Each structure stands twice: as C-alpha cells, then as structure tokens.
Amino acid sequence: MNRALYPSLKDKRVFISGGGSGIGEGLVEAFAAQGARVAFCDIAKAESEALVERLSDAAFPPIFHHCDLRDIDAVQGMMAQVEQQLGGMDILINNAANDDRHGVDDVTPAYWDERIAVNLRHLFFAAQAAVPAMRRAGGGVILNFGSISWHLALPDLVLYQTAKAAIEGLTRSLARDLGRDNIRVNTIIPGNVKTPRQEKWYTPEGEAEIVAAQCLDGRILPADVAALAMFLASDDARMCTGHDYFIDAGWR
C-alpha cells in the first residue's frame, strides 16, 4: 500500500507516550518515516529498545525514555528533557493507556486512583508541559487517544471507559483554551486494533464477531491508526480541532 507523505511533518519535533509497542510502535515508525524528530516513552524497556534499534537507520532515529506515567514529577522532568533533546516540541501524541479488565465489585479507592493515573491524568500534565514550547514555536498539535469501548459500553472496563470518556472532554476544553495560540487538539478513537495485547483478550471467534459488527471487512492495524494521526498532525489538517476522529471500520 502506498502511504501519503506529508512535507509539513519533516523535521517536526514529536513526542509519543506509550510508543514501545502496539499502536504506539506504529506511531513512532510512521512519524520517523516522515523525517520527523521523534521521542517516545514506555514502561516496556526491552520492546522499546528493540524498536529504537530497528529504526536506527531513520533520518532521525527515535529517542526512548523509560518512564512510569503515574509519576507526574517524572513526566514533567522527562518532558523538559525531551524538549531539550529535540530542540522544542511541535506535536504531542498522548497514546499511553492500560485496558486491564475489572469488575465493579472489585474496584477500591486505591485502584480507582491508579487507573485514573494510568489512563487520564498524565495526558493533561504532558500537555501542560508541552504547551510553552508550542507557544514559542508559534503553534502545535496535541492528539489524545480515546477508545471505542465506552461508545459501545463494553463489559468489565468501567474505569478505563470512564477515563476514555473524560479524554474527549479534555480535548474539547484544551482546544478552546489553546486555539488562539494556534495549538490544535483532537481525539483519535480507535476501534479494535490488531496488536499482540488485543489478541490477549480476544479469541479467533471473538475477532470474527468484531469484524462481523464492522461495516468493513478486515482488521484495523497500527499503521491505519498512524495514517489518521499523521493527517491530523500535518498542516493539511490546519483547521481541524476540538473533535473526535474514529478509526474503527464502522464498528457498531
């Protein structure tokens, strides 16, 4: 498949959270192929280091930071270091999340706080840290990752879905507050994407049920999600902000 090239992404300074595997890996690979300067973080050290090695021949090999996004002090310190390494910040992609299953009766106050920290809180503080550099650059792009799950009311994901619903509100609010600084903010909402993690949750029969519920045949791949992210990050999408963009093959 021939993929689009975006001249406006060349040399852009991009940070991606959760970039070591799955959708995040696809994002890192795609932006590096556009000639962007990419840094990413993940808690999966071995997978992330393997990705850096695999992309070592890129025009700008990606930079990996090992970071637990539940630690906001660590997030803020990392963002400052990334800005220094990249020489600024043009594009922030808040991708990292964790969709571990859980039942309503099993949720404690501590687990609530931990799930919100994993799936929501760091998105705001990463954006807060990136905004000053984007203002100095004359503008920027923030892409937050939501989830199809709460739109479908899938079972055993109440805290994950609560956080993902809130992300859409966060996007709307940031788009309004940052728009006059020429900072665009949008949400990407993937459907069921074929990754090793998602294959952990679904049997072949379950995958077949998902495809049957889609309008289109086939499985969504990380590269498909990255294609949407690159468009929204590029100058071609210069008037797109404050909205939710689905990449779900019409799953309903």
Summary of the structure (lengths in Angstrom):
residues: 252
radius of gyration: 17.3
end to end distance: 26.6
largest distance: 50.9
contacts: 848
relative contact order: 0.15
helix: 52%
strand: 16%
